[in-house]
């Protein structure tokens, strides 16, 4: 155990486990058995490994950060063990899944391509600049996920193997993420595309749109804490010559081969055969009340599971309603079903929100309608007639004074089943209006630190935890991250 603990501390700063990831995906590309521990990294294998994990890590990690966020955003309900949706303090450890997994892989790609002694060897896997640019974009996305969920985290000194480190303030992390994304877009060259790119097949233009789109999402979160910077960053990304995601053809989509490497939703329900999560009644009621055609994709049926029940009440409901709906209809969680990480719908609706804020001169109504259309098309439930009927619904049609509420609600719907991004929308805008679990008075605003933070980096973890003190309780889940005002 001493060896493992030392490896935790060496890898990452706080850092965190050098245990090899147990889910290295071989059939996605030319991976080796354990690229984290090889003395000669294979950048293409590391890149393939990271991309293969994105659908789970960044969209639906059952029992982890995104699922917890999805419970707070009421996309999902717990069906028997209801502690998280009853707001008991969770203890998610984000070090081993992320720092000692994809983030370490991405840092290895950057290091190997940046070091003059290894850059020429690394270049056989694509131009050094292209590999570094892609790794920077993906790193930025993972760090966005972590800081949006937790707040202050190890960042500037992480992944350098320097021992325990302080937790950077989110304000500083955001500033650097903007820089990383901007520089990454401008870093791509016309050299050999990066090998192992199972996301865009070496299409650098799509990587640039991905980075600029991610920059838009970061910028929107600043609207209440630093609107001037948010507006400037949003417009810089939107008007960049490389563009942003604007059609489903450019979606950030992880393809799954199926078989031994299935879609994460298929894996959860069909392979592990867990039944702990259902579509929430909050979600199915919203879809049903507006005759939203996405109900046919988002749920097995309209029987959503009531949100935030006590365990006894949840078990009683499950027994009385055995046909409660799983997350996604069966046709949308087959073993080879792709997972969209960021789609055109998300970016078009984000642009509608920015226009409503007055950050841009774009047409709010057009972006709103196009965003909804892109979402219906993404899920294969679009027809001209269905779309027209849906847009005419009083709860959907934009009317004076309801614009932000309806835009944010559509963003919340379009992010499904991405729990963290839906929770970001709710925390950023206050919409949709969500009612806390029965008998409780407030919905959590952040994820607290995990047990590994306190056991492996106690002094720094406690200092950071004290920044989130609410009613005398440090590291409170009701403390707010920097941008959540």
C-alpha positions as CSV (number, residue, x, y, z in Angstrom):
1,X,0.0,0.0,0.0
2,X,2.9,2.3,0.6
3,X,4.0,1.9,-3.0
4,X,0.5,2.7,-4.3
5,X,0.3,5.8,-2.1
6,X,3.7,7.1,-3.3
7,X,2.5,6.6,-6.9
8,X,-0.6,8.6,-6.1
9,X,1.5,11.5,-5.0
10,X,4.1,11.3,-7.7
11,X,1.9,11.1,-10.8
12,X,-0.2,14.1,-10.4
13,X,0.7,16.6,-7.9
14,X,-2.0,15.5,-5.6
15,X,-1.9,13.0,-7.7
16,X,-2.9,10.6,-8.0
17,X,-2.8,6.9,-8.8
18,X,-0.4,5.4,-11.2
19,X,-2.5,2.3,-11.3
20,X,-3.1,1.4,-14.9
21,X,-6.6,2.0,-16.2
22,X,-8.5,-1.2,-16.3
23,X,-10.6,-0.2,-19.3
24,X,-8.0,0.4,-22.0
25,X,-9.8,-0.1,-25.2
26,X,-7.9,-2.2,-27.7
27,X,-10.3,-2.5,-30.6
28,X,-10.7,1.3,-31.0
29,X,-7.2,1.5,-32.5
30,X,-3.6,0.5,-32.1
31,X,-3.3,0.5,-28.3
32,X,-0.9,-1.4,-26.1
33,X,-1.8,-3.1,-22.8
34,X,-0.7,-0.3,-20.5
35,X,0.4,3.0,-22.1
36,X,0.5,4.8,-18.8
37,X,3.5,2.8,-17.7
38,X,5.4,2.2,-20.9
39,X,8.9,3.9,-20.9
40,X,8.3,4.9,-24.6
41,X,4.8,6.3,-24.8
42,X,2.8,5.5,-27.9
43,X,0.9,8.8,-28.5
44,X,-1.7,7.2,-30.9
45,X,-2.5,4.6,-28.2
46,X,-2.9,7.2,-25.5
47,X,-5.1,9.4,-27.7
48,X,-7.3,6.5,-28.7
49,X,-7.6,5.5,-25.1
50,X,-8.8,9.0,-24.1
51,X,-11.3,9.4,-26.9
52,X,-12.7,5.9,-26.2
53,X,-13.5,7.0,-22.7
54,X,-15.2,10.3,-23.5
55,X,-18.7,9.0,-23.8
56,X,-18.5,7.7,-20.2
57,X,-16.3,10.3,-18.6
58,X,-17.8,13.4,-20.1
59,X,-21.5,12.3,-20.5
60,X,-22.5,9.4,-18.4
61,X,-20.3,7.9,-15.8
62,X,-22.7,5.7,-13.8
63,X,-22.1,6.4,-10.1
64,X,-19.7,9.3,-10.8
65,X,-19.6,13.0,-11.3
66,X,-21.8,13.3,-14.3
67,X,-24.5,11.0,-12.9
68,X,-24.4,12.9,-9.6
69,X,-24.8,16.2,-11.5
70,X,-27.6,14.6,-13.5
71,X,-29.4,13.8,-10.3
72,X,-29.1,17.3,-9.0
73,X,-30.3,18.6,-12.4
74,X,-33.2,16.1,-12.2
75,X,-32.5,14.3,-15.5
76,X,-32.4,11.1,-13.5
77,X,-33.8,9.6,-10.4
78,X,-32.4,6.9,-8.1
79,X,-34.6,3.9,-7.8
80,X,-33.5,2.3,-4.5
81,X,-30.3,3.9,-3.0
82,X,-31.5,7.4,-3.0
83,X,-28.8,9.1,-0.9
84,X,-27.5,11.4,-3.6
85,X,-30.9,12.7,-4.8
86,X,-31.8,13.1,-1.1
87,X,-28.6,15.3,-0.9
88,X,-26.6,13.2,1.5
89,X,-23.0,14.5,1.0
90,X,-21.4,12.4,-1.8
91,X,-17.7,11.3,-1.8
92,X,-16.7,11.0,-5.4
93,X,-13.0,10.5,-5.9
94,X,-12.1,12.2,-9.1
95,X,-8.3,11.6,-9.0
96,X,-8.0,8.1,-10.2
97,X,-10.7,8.1,-12.9
98,X,-9.5,11.4,-14.4
99,X,-6.0,12.6,-13.3
100,X,-4.4,9.2,-13.3
101,X,-6.4,8.3,-16.5
102,X,-7.1,10.5,-19.4
103,X,-5.4,13.6,-18.0
104,X,-2.2,11.7,-17.5
105,X,-2.4,10.2,-21.0
106,X,-2.9,13.7,-22.5
107,X,0.0,15.2,-20.6
108,X,2.2,12.3,-21.8
109,X,1.3,13.1,-25.4
110,X,2.2,16.8,-24.8
111,X,5.4,16.0,-23.0
112,X,6.6,13.4,-25.6
113,X,5.9,15.8,-28.5
114,X,7.4,18.8,-26.7
115,X,10.6,17.3,-25.4
116,X,13.4,17.9,-28.0
117,X,14.9,14.5,-27.2
118,X,11.7,12.6,-28.1
119,X,9.8,15.0,-30.5
120,X,11.3,13.4,-33.6
121,X,10.2,9.9,-32.4
122,X,6.7,11.2,-31.5
123,X,6.4,12.7,-35.0
124,X,5.9,9.3,-36.5
125,X,2.4,9.5,-35.0
126,X,1.5,12.8,-36.6
127,X,3.0,16.2,-36.6
128,X,4.1,17.3,-33.1
129,X,1.9,20.4,-33.3
130,X,-1.2,18.6,-34.3
131,X,-0.8,16.0,-31.5
132,X,-0.2,18.7,-28.9
133,X,-3.1,20.8,-30.0
134,X,-5.5,17.9,-29.8
135,X,-4.2,16.9,-26.3
136,X,-4.6,20.5,-25.1
137,X,-8.3,20.6,-26.3
138,X,-9.1,17.4,-24.6
139,X,-7.3,18.4,-21.4
140,X,-9.3,21.6,-21.3
141,X,-12.6,19.7,-21.6
142,X,-11.7,17.3,-18.8
143,X,-10.6,20.2,-16.6
144,X,-13.8,22.1,-17.4
145,X,-15.8,19.2,-16.2
146,X,-13.9,18.9,-13.0
147,X,-13.8,22.5,-12.0
148,X,-17.4,23.1,-12.9
149,X,-18.4,20.2,-10.7
150,X,-16.0,20.8,-7.7
151,X,-14.7,24.4,-8.0
152,X,-11.1,24.8,-6.9
153,X,-9.0,21.9,-7.9
154,X,-5.3,21.0,-8.5
155,X,-4.5,22.5,-11.9
156,X,-1.3,24.5,-12.6
157,X,1.0,22.2,-10.7
158,X,-0.9,19.0,-11.4
159,X,0.4,16.3,-13.8
160,X,4.0,17.4,-13.1
161,X,5.0,14.9,-10.5
162,X,6.0,17.5,-7.9
163,X,4.2,16.1,-4.9
164,X,1.2,17.5,-3.1
165,X,0.1,20.9,-4.5
166,X,-2.3,23.7,-3.8
167,X,-5.8,23.8,-5.3
168,X,-6.0,26.5,-7.9
169,X,-8.9,28.9,-7.7
170,X,-11.5,28.4,-10.4
171,X,-11.2,32.0,-11.7
172,X,-7.5,31.2,-12.5
173,X,-8.4,27.9,-14.1
174,X,-10.9,29.4,-16.4
175,X,-8.4,32.1,-17.5
176,X,-5.9,29.4,-18.4
177,X,-8.5,27.3,-20.1
178,X,-9.4,30.1,-22.4
179,X,-5.7,30.6,-23.2
180,X,-5.2,26.8,-23.8
181,X,-8.2,26.6,-26.2
182,X,-7.2,29.7,-28.2
183,X,-3.6,28.6,-28.5
184,X,-4.5,25.0,-29.4
185,X,-6.7,26.2,-32.3
186,X,-3.9,28.3,-33.7
187,X,-1.3,25.6,-33.1
188,X,-2.6,23.1,-35.7
189,X,-0.4,22.9,-38.8
190,X,-0.6,21.2,-42.2
191,X,1.6,18.3,-41.2
192,X,0.5,14.7,-40.8
193,X,-2.8,14.4,-38.9
194,X,-2.5,12.8,-35.5
195,X,-2.8,9.0,-35.5
196,X,-5.2,7.4,-33.1
197,X,-7.8,10.1,-33.7
198,X,-11.0,8.0,-33.6
199,X,-13.1,11.1,-33.0
200,X,-12.6,13.1,-36.2
201,X,-10.3,10.9,-38.2
202,X,-7.6,13.5,-38.5
203,X,-9.9,16.3,-39.6
204,X,-8.2,19.3,-37.9
205,X,-11.0,21.6,-39.0
206,X,-13.4,19.7,-36.8
207,X,-11.0,19.8,-33.9
208,X,-10.9,23.6,-34.2
209,X,-14.7,23.9,-34.2
210,X,-14.7,21.6,-31.1
211,X,-12.2,23.9,-29.3
212,X,-14.1,27.1,-30.2
213,X,-17.4,25.6,-29.1
214,X,-16.0,24.6,-25.8
215,X,-14.7,28.1,-25.4
216,X,-18.3,29.4,-25.9
217,X,-19.6,27.1,-23.2
218,X,-16.9,28.3,-20.7
219,X,-17.6,31.9,-21.6
220,X,-21.4,31.6,-20.9
221,X,-20.7,30.5,-17.4
222,X,-19.2,33.9,-16.6
223,X,-22.3,35.9,-17.2
224,X,-23.0,36.7,-13.6
225,X,-19.4,36.9,-12.3
226,X,-17.4,38.5,-15.1
227,X,-19.7,39.4,-18.0
228,X,-17.1,41.5,-19.7
229,X,-14.7,38.7,-20.0
230,X,-17.5,36.2,-20.9
231,X,-18.7,38.4,-23.7
232,X,-15.2,39.0,-25.1
233,X,-14.3,35.3,-25.0
234,X,-17.6,34.3,-26.5
235,X,-17.3,36.6,-29.4
236,X,-13.7,35.8,-30.0
237,X,-14.6,32.1,-30.3
238,X,-17.7,32.7,-32.3
239,X,-16.0,34.9,-34.9
240,X,-12.9,32.9,-35.2
241,X,-12.2,31.9,-38.8
242,X,-12.2,28.2,-37.8
243,X,-15.9,28.5,-36.8
244,X,-17.9,26.6,-34.2
245,X,-20.1,23.5,-34.4
246,X,-23.2,24.6,-36.3
247,X,-24.5,21.4,-37.8
248,X,-24.9,17.8,-36.6
249,X,-22.2,16.8,-39.1
250,X,-19.7,18.5,-36.9
251,X,-20.9,17.0,-33.6
252,X,-18.3,15.7,-31.1
253,X,-19.5,12.1,-31.3
254,X,-17.8,9.0,-29.9
255,X,-18.4,6.0,-32.0
256,X,-18.5,2.6,-30.3
257,X,-17.7,-0.7,-32.1
258,X,-19.9,-2.7,-29.8
259,X,-19.1,-6.2,-28.6
260,X,-16.4,-5.9,-25.9
261,X,-16.4,-2.1,-26.2
262,X,-20.1,-1.0,-25.9
263,X,-21.9,2.2,-25.5
264,X,-21.8,3.2,-21.8
265,X,-25.6,3.1,-21.4
266,X,-25.8,-0.4,-22.9
267,X,-23.0,-1.5,-20.6
268,X,-24.8,-0.2,-17.5
269,X,-28.2,-1.7,-18.2
270,X,-27.3,-4.8,-20.2
271,X,-23.9,-6.0,-19.1
272,X,-23.5,-4.9,-15.5
273,X,-27.3,-5.2,-15.3
274,X,-27.7,-2.4,-12.8
275,X,-31.0,-0.7,-12.4
276,X,-30.2,2.1,-10.0
277,X,-31.0,5.0,-12.3
278,X,-34.2,5.9,-14.1
279,X,-35.4,8.8,-16.2
280,X,-36.9,11.3,-13.7
281,X,-40.5,12.1,-13.6
282,X,-39.4,15.8,-13.8
283,X,-38.1,15.0,-17.3
284,X,-40.9,12.8,-18.5
285,X,-43.5,15.2,-17.3
286,X,-41.8,18.1,-19.1
287,X,-41.6,16.0,-22.3
288,X,-45.2,14.8,-22.1
289,X,-46.7,18.1,-21.3
290,X,-45.4,19.7,-24.5
291,X,-45.8,16.6,-26.7
292,X,-42.0,16.7,-27.2
293,X,-41.0,14.1,-29.8
294,X,-37.8,13.5,-27.9
295,X,-39.7,11.4,-25.3
296,X,-39.5,8.5,-27.8
297,X,-35.7,8.7,-27.6
298,X,-35.0,9.9,-24.0
299,X,-37.1,7.3,-22.3
300,X,-38.6,3.8,-22.7
301,X,-42.0,5.2,-21.9
302,X,-43.6,8.1,-20.1
303,X,-43.4,6.5,-16.7
304,X,-40.7,8.6,-15.1
305,X,-39.4,7.8,-11.6
306,X,-40.4,10.4,-9.0
307,X,-37.4,12.4,-7.9
308,X,-35.8,12.4,-4.5
309,X,-37.9,9.8,-2.8
310,X,-36.8,8.2,0.5
311,X,-35.5,4.7,0.0
312,X,-38.7,3.0,1.3
313,X,-40.8,5.2,-1.0
314,X,-38.6,4.5,-4.0
315,X,-38.7,0.8,-3.5
316,X,-42.5,0.9,-3.1
317,X,-42.9,2.9,-6.3
318,X,-40.6,0.5,-8.2
319,X,-42.6,-2.4,-7.0
320,X,-45.9,-0.8,-7.9
321,X,-44.6,0.4,-11.3
322,X,-42.3,-2.2,-12.7
323,X,-42.4,-0.6,-16.1
324,X,-40.6,2.6,-15.0
325,X,-38.3,4.0,-17.6
326,X,-34.6,3.4,-18.0
327,X,-32.4,6.2,-19.3
328,X,-32.9,6.3,-23.0
329,X,-35.2,4.1,-25.1
330,X,-33.6,0.7,-26.0
331,X,-33.0,1.7,-29.6
332,X,-30.8,4.6,-28.4
333,X,-28.6,2.5,-26.1
334,X,-27.5,-0.4,-28.2
335,X,-24.0,-1.7,-27.8
336,X,-22.8,0.2,-30.9
337,X,-24.9,3.4,-30.4
338,X,-22.7,6.5,-30.7
339,X,-22.6,9.1,-27.9
340,X,-22.7,12.8,-28.7
341,X,-20.5,14.8,-26.3
342,X,-21.2,18.3,-27.7
343,X,-23.8,18.7,-30.5
344,X,-24.9,21.5,-32.8
345,X,-28.1,21.9,-30.7
346,X,-26.0,22.7,-27.6
347,X,-24.0,25.4,-29.4
348,X,-26.9,26.9,-31.3
349,X,-28.9,27.2,-28.1
350,X,-25.8,28.6,-26.3
351,X,-25.7,31.3,-29.0
352,X,-29.3,32.0,-28.4
353,X,-28.6,32.5,-24.7
354,X,-25.7,34.8,-25.5
355,X,-27.8,36.8,-28.0
356,X,-30.6,37.2,-25.4
357,X,-27.9,38.5,-23.0
358,X,-27.0,41.1,-25.5
359,X,-23.5,39.7,-26.0
360,X,-24.1,39.3,-29.8
361,X,-26.3,40.8,-32.5
362,X,-27.5,37.4,-33.7
363,X,-31.2,36.7,-34.0
364,X,-32.4,35.0,-30.8
365,X,-35.5,33.4,-32.3
366,X,-33.7,31.9,-35.3
367,X,-31.0,30.4,-33.1
368,X,-33.6,29.1,-30.7
369,X,-35.6,27.4,-33.4
370,X,-32.5,26.0,-35.2
371,X,-31.2,24.7,-31.9
372,X,-34.4,22.8,-31.2
373,X,-34.5,21.5,-34.8
374,X,-30.9,20.3,-34.5
375,X,-31.7,18.4,-31.3
376,X,-34.7,16.7,-32.8
377,X,-32.6,15.8,-35.8
378,X,-29.8,14.5,-33.6
379,X,-32.2,12.1,-32.0
380,X,-33.9,11.1,-35.2
381,X,-37.3,12.3,-34.2
382,X,-37.6,15.3,-36.6
383,X,-40.3,15.9,-39.2
384,X,-41.4,19.3,-40.5
385,X,-44.9,18.8,-39.2
386,X,-43.8,17.5,-35.7
387,X,-41.4,20.4,-35.4
388,X,-44.0,23.0,-36.3
389,X,-46.5,21.6,-33.8
390,X,-43.9,21.5,-31.1
391,X,-42.7,25.1,-31.7
392,X,-46.3,26.3,-31.5
393,X,-46.8,24.9,-28.0
394,X,-47.3,27.8,-25.6
395,X,-44.6,26.4,-23.3
396,X,-42.1,26.3,-26.1
397,X,-42.9,29.4,-28.3
398,X,-40.8,32.5,-27.4
399,X,-42.9,35.3,-26.0
400,X,-41.8,38.6,-24.5
401,X,-40.5,38.1,-21.0
402,X,-40.1,34.4,-21.3
403,X,-37.1,34.2,-23.6
404,X,-34.3,33.2,-21.1
405,X,-36.5,30.7,-19.3
406,X,-37.4,28.9,-22.5
407,X,-33.9,29.1,-24.0
408,X,-32.4,27.6,-20.8
409,X,-35.1,25.0,-20.5
410,X,-34.3,23.9,-24.1
411,X,-30.6,23.8,-23.3
412,X,-31.4,21.6,-20.3
413,X,-33.4,19.3,-22.6
414,X,-30.9,19.3,-25.4
415,X,-28.0,18.3,-23.0
416,X,-29.8,15.1,-21.9
417,X,-28.3,12.8,-20.8
418,X,-25.2,14.9,-20.0
419,X,-25.8,15.6,-16.3
420,X,-23.0,18.1,-15.6
421,X,-23.8,20.4,-18.6
422,X,-27.5,20.3,-17.7
423,X,-26.6,21.2,-14.1
424,X,-24.4,24.0,-15.4
425,X,-27.4,25.5,-17.3
426,X,-29.6,25.3,-14.1
427,X,-26.9,26.9,-11.9
428,X,-26.1,29.6,-14.5
429,X,-29.6,30.7,-15.3
430,X,-31.9,29.3,-12.6
431,X,-33.9,27.5,-15.3
432,X,-35.7,25.2,-15.6
433,X,-37.5,25.8,-12.3
434,X,-36.6,22.7,-10.2
435,X,-38.2,21.7,-6.9
436,X,-35.8,20.2,-4.3
437,X,-36.3,16.6,-3.2
438,X,-39.4,16.1,-1.0
439,X,-38.9,17.6,2.5
440,X,-35.6,19.4,1.6
441,X,-35.2,23.0,0.9
442,X,-32.2,23.5,-1.5
443,X,-30.5,21.8,-4.4
444,X,-26.7,21.3,-4.1
445,X,-24.5,23.7,-6.0
446,X,-21.2,21.7,-6.2
447,X,-19.6,18.4,-5.6
448,X,-17.5,18.2,-2.4
449,X,-13.9,16.8,-2.4
450,X,-13.4,13.1,-2.2
451,X,-11.8,11.0,0.6
452,X,-8.6,10.8,-1.4
453,X,-8.2,14.6,-1.3
454,X,-8.1,14.5,2.5
455,X,-6.0,11.4,2.9
456,X,-3.4,12.2,0.3
457,X,-3.3,16.0,0.2
458,X,-4.8,16.9,3.6
459,X,-3.5,20.4,4.2
460,X,-4.2,21.7,0.7
461,X,-7.6,20.0,0.5
462,X,-8.6,21.5,3.8
463,X,-7.6,24.9,2.7
464,X,-9.7,24.6,-0.4
465,X,-12.5,23.1,1.5
466,X,-12.7,26.1,3.8
467,X,-13.5,28.3,0.8
468,X,-16.8,26.4,0.5
469,X,-18.0,26.9,4.1
470,X,-21.8,27.2,4.5
471,X,-23.4,27.5,7.9
472,X,-20.1,26.6,9.6
473,X,-19.7,23.4,7.4
474,X,-16.5,23.3,5.3
475,X,-16.6,21.7,1.9
476,X,-20.3,22.1,1.7
477,X,-22.2,20.9,-1.4
478,X,-24.2,24.1,-1.0
479,X,-21.2,26.3,-1.4
480,X,-21.0,27.8,-4.9
481,X,-18.2,27.6,-7.4
482,X,-16.8,30.9,-8.5
483,X,-19.1,31.5,-11.5
484,X,-22.3,30.4,-9.7
485,X,-23.5,33.6,-8.2
